[in-house]
Amino acid sequence: MNAPSPGRLVLLTTSHRVAPGQLSWPAWQALHQADRVLCADPAHPQLPYLREAGVEVEVAATPDAADLVDFLAGGRTAVLVQSGEGDRRLTDALSRLAGSGRVAMPDLELLPGAYDLPGARLIDLVQVMDRIREECPWSARQTHEGLAKYVMEEAFELIEAIEEGDRDALREELGDVLLQVVFHARIAEDGAPATGDDEEEDGGPFSVDDVAATLIDKLVRRHPHVFGDAVAETPGEVRAQWLRVKGEEKERTSVTDGVPVAQPALALAAKLASRARGAELRVPLPEGPGPGPALLALAVEAERQGTDPEAALRESARRYREAIRAAEGH
């Protein structure tokens, strides 16, 4: 005679980053076929949608492990709708029962009811930043102007991680740059309300979603060979197309428009040379006393040869630093 089945306990996990009710088909099957559906959190976001779908849910404190095992004996199935943190008290109690060796334990199954999509942790980041902005005395007082210097610092630290080939540092520094974007976007939410219909024209508040939407629109417009019917088969054609679309968007009258003059001098010189060369303008380099004209000429020539003069000088400076440290006996 076969021993009775010890039953089956399904631990159903969901993600707060996925809209409630959007569960996988195996999850819905388990919920409808279960003999009992349990949930210890009366505020669980899935509950209204489960009830609407005809699933009867018992909302109560964490069930007693021994009582639950007794109920499942004989082949019954129970689904426990877990919170984001899970229910450690129940799983620990079940582990102790299993360890005793005196109880026939039910089959335990972990069933993901919803999976995070790529980029889901960005939702967590926005929520964390929102709380920090509201509850941290220092963060609550920050402004765009006060944080501006950190954007440059973090960008240079990212460049250093790239040049050193340090993957761990690269991941961390990318996060620090992303923090600047999210922080500034959160500050922008507290901006002065718009006075007209067009919030952007009136300098009204905007959110990180507005930042992302603006970027998405830009990327789609500037990649008509991906999202439209345009043809660009080489990197050069893609670049030319990008610059053409960008020029049409900005309605610029000079190739120097949009080049930030506050960037490092060698990078500025290379950018101006690139713009002039791209527009097929033959502009003589300025002459005069001092090292300025000579440095400019070197930067222009480096750009023409496909070398980033800023990166090249930085690499030489790093080697010079190591030589100095060697001379010091380090």
C-alpha positions in Angstrom: 0.0 0.0 0.0 1.4 3.4 -1.0 2.1 6.0 1.7 -0.2 9.0 1.5 1.3 12.0 -0.3 2.7 14.7 2.1 1.3 17.4 -0.1 2.8 20.4 -1.7 3.6 23.9 -0.4 4.2 26.6 -3.1 6.0 29.8 -2.0 4.8 32.4 -4.6 7.2 35.3 -5.0 6.3 38.5 -6.8 8.2 41.7 -7.6 7.2 45.2 -6.5 8.8 46.5 -9.7 6.1 44.7 -11.8 2.5 46.0 -11.8 0.3 43.9 -9.4 -1.8 41.3 -11.2 0.7 40.7 -14.0 1.6 37.2 -12.9 3.0 34.3 -14.9 0.6 31.6 -16.2 2.1 28.9 -13.9 1.4 31.3 -11.0 -2.2 31.7 -11.9 -2.6 27.9 -12.4 -1.1 27.2 -9.0 -3.4 29.8 -7.3 -6.6 28.5 -8.9 -5.7 24.8 -8.3 -4.6 25.2 -4.7 -6.7 23.9 -1.8 -5.6 27.0 0.3 -4.0 30.3 -0.6 -2.4 32.1 2.3 -1.0 35.6 2.7 0.3 37.1 6.0 0.4 40.7 4.7 -3.1 42.3 4.6 -1.7 45.2 2.5 -0.1 43.0 -0.1 -0.6 44.7 -3.5 -1.6 41.5 -5.2 -4.6 40.8 -3.0 -7.2 43.0 -4.8 -6.2 41.4 -8.2 -6.3 37.8 -6.8 -9.8 38.4 -5.4 -11.0 39.9 -8.6 -9.8 36.8 -10.4 -11.8 34.6 -8.0 -9.0 33.4 -5.9 -10.0 33.1 -2.2 -7.1 34.2 0.0 -6.8 33.6 3.7 -5.2 36.8 5.2 -3.8 36.1 8.6 -0.6 35.9 10.6 2.1 33.5 9.6 0.5 30.0 9.8 1.8 27.5 12.3 4.3 25.2 10.5 3.0 22.0 12.1 -0.6 22.8 11.4 0.2 23.6 7.8 2.1 20.3 7.4 -0.9 18.4 8.9 -3.3 20.1 6.5 -1.1 19.3 3.4 -0.9 15.6 4.4 -2.9 13.5 2.0 -1.9 15.3 -1.2 -3.3 18.8 -0.6 -1.6 21.9 -2.0 -1.3 25.4 -0.4 0.1 28.5 -2.0 1.8 31.1 0.3 1.8 34.6 -1.4 5.0 36.0 0.0 6.0 39.6 0.6 9.1 41.0 -1.0 11.2 40.0 2.0 9.7 36.5 2.2 8.5 34.8 5.4 11.5 33.7 7.3 9.6 32.6 10.4 7.6 30.0 8.4 10.5 28.7 6.4 12.7 28.5 9.5 10.0 26.6 11.3 9.6 24.2 8.4 13.3 23.6 8.4 13.3 22.7 12.0 10.4 20.2 11.4 12.3 18.7 8.5 15.4 18.4 10.6 13.6 16.5 13.4 13.1 13.5 11.0 9.8 12.7 12.7 7.5 14.4 10.2 6.8 13.6 6.5 7.4 17.0 4.9 5.5 18.3 2.0 7.2 19.1 -1.3 8.4 22.7 -1.2 8.4 24.7 -4.4 9.6 28.2 -5.0 7.5 29.7 -7.8 8.4 33.2 -9.2 5.1 34.8 -10.1 6.7 37.8 -11.8 10.1 38.5 -13.2 12.0 41.8 -13.2 12.7 43.3 -16.6 16.1 44.7 -17.5 16.5 48.1 -15.8 14.1 47.2 -12.9 16.6 48.1 -10.2 16.5 51.7 -11.6 13.0 51.9 -10.1 14.5 51.0 -6.7 17.1 53.7 -7.2 14.5 56.4 -7.9 12.6 55.3 -4.7 15.8 55.4 -2.6 16.8 58.8 -4.0 13.3 60.1 -3.3 13.5 59.0 0.4 17.0 60.5 0.8 15.9 63.8 -0.6 13.0 63.9 1.8 14.7 62.6 5.0 18.4 63.5 4.8 19.1 67.1 6.1 22.1 67.5 3.7 20.5 66.1 0.6 17.3 68.1 1.2 19.2 71.4 0.9 21.2 70.6 -2.2 20.7 72.6 -5.5 21.8 72.1 -9.1 24.5 74.8 -8.6 25.8 73.2 -5.4 26.2 69.8 -7.0 27.6 70.9 -10.3 31.2 70.3 -9.3 30.5 66.7 -8.4 29.4 65.9 -12.0 32.9 66.8 -13.2 34.6 64.9 -10.4 32.6 61.8 -11.0 33.1 61.9 -14.7 36.9 62.1 -14.3 36.9 59.2 -11.8 34.9 57.2 -14.4 37.5 58.0 -17.1 40.3 56.9 -14.7 38.6 53.6 -14.1 38.2 53.1 -17.8 41.9 53.9 -18.5 43.1 51.6 -15.7 40.9 48.8 -16.9 39.5 48.2 -13.4 36.1 46.6 -13.9 35.1 46.8 -10.3 35.9 50.5 -10.2 34.1 51.0 -13.5 30.9 49.5 -12.1 31.1 51.7 -9.1 32.0 54.9 -10.9 29.2 54.4 -13.5 26.9 54.2 -10.4 28.3 57.5 -9.1 27.7 59.2 -12.5 24.2 57.7 -12.5 23.7 59.1 -9.0 24.3 62.6 -10.3 21.6 62.2 -13.0 19.0 60.8 -10.5 19.9 63.4 -7.8 19.6 66.4 -10.2 16.3 65.0 -11.6 15.0 64.7 -8.1 16.0 68.3 -7.3 14.2 69.3 -10.5 11.0 67.9 -9.2 11.0 70.5 -6.5 11.4 73.3 -9.0 9.1 76.3 -9.2 5.8 75.5 -10.7 5.3 76.5 -14.3 3.2 79.6 -15.0 2.1 78.7 -18.4 1.0 75.7 -20.5 4.6 74.7 -21.5 6.4 73.6 -18.4 9.8 73.4 -20.2 9.5 77.0 -21.5 8.5 78.3 -18.1 11.2 76.4 -16.2 8.7 74.2 -14.3 9.5 71.0 -12.4 10.3 67.8 -14.2 11.1 64.3 -13.1 13.6 61.5 -13.9 10.9 60.0 -16.2 10.8 63.3 -18.1 14.6 63.1 -18.4 14.4 59.5 -19.7 11.5 60.4 -22.1 13.5 63.2 -23.6 16.5 61.0 -24.1 14.4 58.2 -25.7 12.9 60.7 -28.1 16.4 62.0 -29.0 17.8 58.5 -29.5 14.9 57.5 -31.8 15.2 60.7 -33.9 18.9 60.4 -34.3 18.9 56.7 -35.3 16.5 56.8 -38.3 18.5 53.9 -39.7 17.4 51.8 -36.7 13.9 53.1 -36.1 13.0 54.4 -39.5 13.7 53.9 -43.2 17.1 55.7 -43.5 20.2 53.8 -44.5 23.5 54.1 -42.7 25.8 51.1 -43.2 29.2 52.4 -41.8 30.2 54.2 -38.6 31.0 57.3 -40.7 27.6 57.4 -42.3 26.0 57.0 -38.8 28.1 59.9 -37.5 27.3 62.1 -40.4 23.6 61.3 -40.1 23.7 62.0 -36.3 25.3 65.4 -36.8 22.9 66.3 -39.6 19.8 65.5 -37.5 21.3 67.2 -34.5 21.9 70.3 -36.5 18.3 70.4 -37.8 17.0 69.9 -34.2 19.1 72.7 -32.7 18.7 75.1 -35.7 22.4 76.0 -35.2 24.0 78.7 -37.3 27.6 77.7 -36.5 29.5 74.4 -36.2 30.8 75.7 -32.9 27.3 76.0 -31.4 26.9 73.5 -28.6 30.6 73.0 -27.9 31.0 73.6 -24.2 34.0 76.0 -23.8 34.3 75.0 -20.1 35.7 71.5 -20.9 39.4 70.8 -20.6 41.4 72.9 -23.1 42.9 70.0 -25.2 39.4 68.4 -25.5 38.0 71.7 -26.5 40.6 72.2 -29.2 40.0 68.7 -30.5 36.3 69.2 -30.6 36.5 72.4 -32.5 38.9 70.9 -35.0 36.5 67.9 -35.4 33.6 70.3 -36.1 35.6 72.3 -38.6 36.9 69.3 -40.4 33.4 67.7 -40.5 32.1 70.9 -42.1 35.1 70.9 -44.6 36.2 74.3 -43.3 39.8 75.3 -43.8 40.5 77.7 -41.0 44.1 78.8 -40.3 45.3 78.2 -36.7 46.0 81.4 -34.7 49.6 82.4 -34.2 51.3 84.3 -31.5 53.8 84.2 -28.7 53.7 81.6 -25.9 52.9 77.9 -25.9 49.2 78.3 -26.6 49.3 78.3 -30.4 51.8 75.4 -30.4 49.6 73.3 -28.0 46.5 74.1 -30.1 48.3 72.9 -33.3 49.4 69.7 -31.6 45.8 69.0 -30.5 44.4 69.7 -33.9 46.9 67.4 -35.5 46.2 64.7 -33.0 42.5 64.9 -33.7 43.2 64.7 -37.5 45.1 61.5 -36.9 42.3 60.0 -34.9 44.0 60.4 -31.5 42.3 62.0 -28.5 44.8 64.6 -27.3 43.3 64.8 -23.9 43.7 61.1 -23.3 47.1 61.0 -24.8 48.4 63.8 -22.6 46.8 62.3 -19.6 48.5 58.9 -20.3 51.9 60.7 -20.6 51.2 62.6 -17.4 50.5 59.3 -15.6 53.8 57.9 -16.8 55.5 61.0 -15.6 53.8 60.7 -12.2 55.1 57.1 -11.9 58.6 58.3 -12.9 58.5 61.0 -10.2 57.4 58.3 -7.6 60.2 56.1 -8.7 62.7 58.9 -8.3 61.3 59.4 -4.8 62.0 55.7 -4.0 58.3 54.6 -3.9 
